[in-house]
Amino acid sequence: MMSTTSTLAAVRTPQPAAAPARRRGRRRRGGLDSPHLLWLTVPSLVWFAVFSVGPLIAMFVIATLRWKGLLYDPRYVGTENIRHVFADPVFRDAVRNSLVQVVVVIPVMIPLAFMLGYHLSTRPRGYRVLSVLYFSPGLISISITGMIFYGMLSPDGGANGLLHLAGLDSLITPWLADPGTALPSLMAIDLWRGIGWTAVLFSARLASLPAEVIEAARIDGAGRLRIMWQIAFPMVRSYVRTLTMLQFLWTLFTSAALILLLTKGGPGTSSTTLSYLVYEKAFSQSDLGYSQVVGVVLLLLGVAGMLLIHFLLRSPLEKTR
């Protein structure tokens, strides 16, 4: 009897462990993979489909139409709009101006913003005031920015007035009305608007770096520039890459507003960019098909630019993969 009792006890002893297993099963059925919780993603998926995928598909569809607007009937023309766009010298000028804009603005903006951000991250005297001053251009609306620089760059404006006071009358020029200076003036405004707040974002990221790493480099005799570029920069490379992509897209896609306020794409087509050409063809000339073909080109340039930035700013570890 004793042997039988002990055997039964041995057999029955492991059974209480089944309860936690059942509880785990219940938790698993009611966890993040529960069908009931998956239904919560439906509103966001619908929102994404309607406001992201839908307009993207519409852009490609409208690019195949000859359509003057909502009050007119669209007519399918196939690839005629594409041939028209690529044969148009205005489009070629817009491509050239857009490429010049991003090739000049981004390589100047990001290094300068990184250096200013690193300086802010070291918390120099008055760094809070500097942060506000750096960030303030990004807080000014585009219309106010246009008014400020229209006054500064007009023939009788502040820039030419300062040149006259300095005795540099030979440099006086109608900055926004000269084909040689209109686009560079717009690029300078882009830099003024973008460098400061990008520097503040860099500063916030650099301030989170381990202080002991920076201090060890300083003890080893590393100078300020070496610490900034050889130690701090590699540690935040992925963040730099992300901000560079965002600034690239911001410069490429949003130039239309400033051009509309200051130069209207002129003189001639000297400051016409792809972003402005999309607006001009759609809202001023009522040629929606042409406009959307340019929009597709702009989209492809944006994707290609982001891939190039991702390639150029890869970390050494990513390059070996």
C-alpha positions in Angstrom: 0.0 0.0 0.0 2.8 2.3 0.8 4.4 1.7 -2.5 1.1 2.3 -4.3 0.5 5.5 -2.5 3.9 6.9 -3.2 3.6 6.0 -6.9 0.2 7.7 -7.1 1.7 10.8 -5.4 4.6 10.8 -7.8 2.2 10.6 -10.8 -0.1 13.4 -9.4 2.6 15.8 -8.3 3.4 17.4 -11.8 -0.2 18.1 -12.5 -0.5 21.6 -10.9 2.0 22.9 -13.5 -0.8 22.6 -16.1 -2.5 25.6 -14.6 0.2 28.2 -15.5 0.3 26.6 -19.0 -3.5 27.2 -19.4 -3.0 30.8 -18.1 -0.2 31.4 -20.6 -2.5 30.0 -23.3 -5.3 32.4 -22.3 -2.8 35.3 -22.2 -1.5 34.3 -25.6 -5.0 34.3 -27.0 -5.7 37.7 -25.6 -2.3 39.2 -26.4 -1.1 41.6 -29.1 -1.8 38.9 -31.7 -5.5 38.8 -30.8 -7.9 39.3 -33.7 -9.9 41.7 -31.6 -6.8 44.0 -31.3 -6.0 43.7 -34.9 -9.3 45.4 -35.7 -7.9 48.5 -34.0 -5.5 49.0 -36.8 -8.3 49.2 -39.4 -8.9 53.0 -39.0 -5.2 53.8 -39.5 -5.0 51.6 -42.5 -8.1 53.2 -44.0 -6.6 56.6 -43.3 -3.3 55.6 -45.0 -5.0 54.2 -48.0 -7.3 57.2 -48.5 -4.8 60.0 -47.9 -1.5 58.4 -48.9 -2.0 55.6 -51.4 -5.0 57.2 -53.0 -3.4 60.5 -54.0 -0.3 58.6 -55.2 -2.4 56.5 -57.6 -4.4 59.6 -58.6 -1.2 61.4 -59.6 -0.2 58.6 -62.0 -3.7 58.4 -63.4 -4.0 62.2 -64.0 -0.6 62.1 -65.7 -2.3 60.2 -68.6 -5.1 62.7 -69.0 -5.6 66.0 -70.7 -7.7 67.8 -68.1 -8.2 71.5 -67.3 -9.9 71.0 -64.0 -13.0 69.9 -62.2 -15.3 71.9 -64.5 -14.0 70.1 -67.6 -14.2 66.5 -68.8 -10.9 64.7 -68.8 -9.6 63.0 -71.9 -7.2 60.1 -71.9 -4.0 60.8 -74.0 -1.7 58.0 -72.8 2.0 59.1 -72.9 1.4 62.3 -74.8 1.9 64.4 -71.6 5.2 62.7 -71.0 6.5 63.5 -74.5 5.3 67.1 -74.1 7.0 67.5 -70.7 10.3 66.1 -71.8 10.3 68.2 -74.9 9.6 71.4 -73.0 12.7 73.6 -72.3 11.0 75.0 -69.3 10.9 71.5 -67.7 14.6 71.0 -68.4 15.4 74.4 -66.8 13.3 73.4 -63.8 15.2 70.1 -63.4 18.5 71.9 -63.7 17.5 74.5 -61.1 16.1 71.9 -58.7 19.3 69.8 -58.9 21.5 72.9 -58.4 19.4 73.9 -55.4 19.7 70.6 -53.5 23.3 70.0 -54.6 24.3 73.4 -53.1 22.0 73.8 -50.2 22.2 70.3 -48.5 26.0 69.9 -48.5 26.3 73.4 -47.0 23.4 73.2 -44.6 24.1 69.9 -42.9 27.8 70.4 -42.0 27.2 73.9 -40.7 24.2 72.8 -38.7 26.2 69.9 -37.3 29.0 72.2 -36.2 26.6 74.7 -34.6 24.7 71.8 -33.0 27.9 70.4 -31.5 28.8 73.8 -30.1 25.4 74.1 -28.5 25.7 70.6 -27.1 28.8 71.6 -25.1 26.6 74.2 -23.3 28.6 77.3 -23.8 27.7 80.5 -21.9 24.3 81.7 -23.1 23.5 78.5 -24.9 19.8 78.8 -24.1 19.6 82.1 -25.8 21.6 80.8 -28.7 19.1 77.9 -29.1 16.2 80.3 -29.3 18.0 82.4 -31.8 19.0 79.4 -34.0 15.5 78.0 -33.9 13.6 81.3 -34.5 13.9 81.4 -38.3 12.0 78.1 -38.5 9.2 79.6 -36.5 8.6 82.5 -38.9 5.9 81.8 -41.5 6.8 81.6 -45.1 4.8 84.7 -46.0 6.6 86.8 -43.3 9.9 85.4 -44.5 9.0 86.4 -48.1 8.1 89.9 -46.9 11.4 90.2 -44.9 13.6 89.2 -47.8 11.6 91.1 -50.4 12.4 94.2 -48.5 16.1 93.2 -48.1 16.7 92.1 -51.6 14.7 94.7 -53.6 16.7 97.2 -55.7 16.3 99.9 -53.0 16.4 97.4 -50.1 18.6 96.7 -47.2 21.2 94.6 -48.9 22.0 97.2 -51.6 21.8 100.0 -49.0 24.6 98.3 -46.9 26.7 97.8 -50.0 26.3 101.5 -50.8 27.3 102.5 -47.3 30.4 100.2 -47.6 31.4 101.9 -50.8 30.8 98.7 -52.8 28.4 100.2 -55.4 29.8 97.9 -58.1 28.2 95.0 -56.3 24.7 96.5 -56.1 22.2 94.5 -58.1 18.5 93.7 -58.3 19.0 90.4 -56.5 15.6 88.9 -57.3 15.3 90.4 -60.7 18.7 89.3 -62.1 18.8 85.9 -63.7 22.3 85.3 -62.3 21.3 86.0 -58.7 17.6 85.1 -58.3 18.2 81.4 -57.7 21.3 81.9 -55.4 19.2 84.4 -53.4 16.5 81.8 -52.9 19.1 79.2 -51.9 20.6 81.7 -49.3 17.1 82.1 -47.8 16.7 78.3 -47.6 20.0 78.2 -45.7 18.9 80.9 -43.4 15.7 79.1 -42.6 17.1 75.6 -42.3 20.5 75.8 -40.6 19.4 77.1 -37.2 16.6 74.6 -36.3 18.6 71.7 -37.8 21.4 72.7 -35.5 19.1 72.6 -32.5 18.0 69.1 -33.5 21.6 68.0 -33.8 22.4 69.6 -30.4 19.6 67.6 -28.7 21.0 64.3 -30.1 24.6 65.1 -29.4 23.8 66.1 -25.8 22.7 62.5 -25.2 26.1 61.0 -26.1 28.0 59.3 -23.2 30.0 62.0 -21.5 32.7 59.6 -20.5 33.5 58.8 -24.1 34.0 62.5 -24.9 36.0 63.0 -21.7 38.3 60.0 -22.5 39.0 61.4 -25.9 39.8 64.8 -24.4 42.2 63.2 -21.9 43.9 61.4 -24.7 44.7 64.8 -26.3 42.0 64.9 -29.0 41.2 68.4 -30.0 37.7 69.9 -30.5 37.5 69.3 -34.2 38.8 65.7 -33.9 36.2 65.0 -31.2 33.4 66.5 -33.3 34.2 64.7 -36.6 35.9 61.5 -35.6 34.1 60.6 -32.4 30.7 62.4 -32.1 29.8 62.3 -35.8 30.2 58.5 -36.2 28.1 58.0 -33.1 25.2 59.9 -34.5 25.7 59.0 -38.2 22.2 57.4 -38.5 20.6 60.5 -37.0 22.6 62.8 -39.4 21.4 60.6 -42.3 17.8 60.9 -41.3 18.0 64.7 -40.9 19.8 65.0 -44.2 17.0 63.1 -45.9 14.4 65.3 -44.3 16.2 68.5 -45.3 16.6 67.1 -48.8 12.9 66.5 -49.2 12.0 69.8 -47.6 14.3 71.7 -50.0 13.1 69.7 -53.1 9.4 69.7 -52.4 8.6 73.0 -50.7 10.5 75.6 -52.7 7.3 76.6 -54.6 6.0 78.8 -51.8 9.1 81.1 -51.6 9.4 81.3 -55.3 5.8 82.2 -55.7 6.2 85.0 -53.2 9.5 86.4 -54.5 10.3 85.6 -58.1 7.3 83.7 -59.7 10.0 81.5 -61.3 11.7 84.4 -63.1 13.3 86.3 -64.5 12.4 84.0 -67.4 12.9 80.5 -65.9 16.0 81.2 -64.0 14.4 80.4 -60.6 11.7 77.9 -61.8 12.0 74.6 -59.9 10.1 71.4 -60.3 8.1 72.1 -57.2 7.0 75.5 -58.6 6.4 74.1 -62.0 3.8 71.7 -60.6 2.0 74.6 -59.0 2.3 76.8 -62.1 0.9 74.2 -64.5 -1.9 73.1 -62.3 -3.2 76.3 -60.9 -2.1 79.1 -63.3 -2.2 77.3 -66.7 -4.9 74.6 -65.8 -2.8 71.8 -67.3 -3.3 69.1 -64.7 -1.8 66.3 -66.9 1.5 68.1 -67.4 1.6 69.1 -63.7 1.2 65.5 -62.6 3.9 64.2 -64.9 6.2 66.8 -63.3 5.0 65.5 -59.9 5.9 62.0 -60.8 9.4 63.1 -61.9 9.7 65.0 -58.6 8.7 61.9 -56.7 11.3 59.8 -58.5 14.0 62.4 -57.8 13.0 62.4 -54.1 13.3 58.6 -53.9 16.6 58.6 -55.8 18.0 61.3 -53.6 17.1 59.5 -50.4 18.7 56.3 -51.6 21.8 58.2 -52.5 22.0 59.9 -49.1 21.5 56.5 -47.4 24.3 55.1 -49.5 26.7 58.0 -48.8 26.1 58.1 -45.1 26.4 54.4 -44.4 28.4 53.4 -41.3 31.5 51.3 -41.7 29.5 48.3 -40.3 26.8 48.7 -43.0 29.4 49.0 -45.7 30.8 45.5 -44.8 27.4 43.8 -44.9 
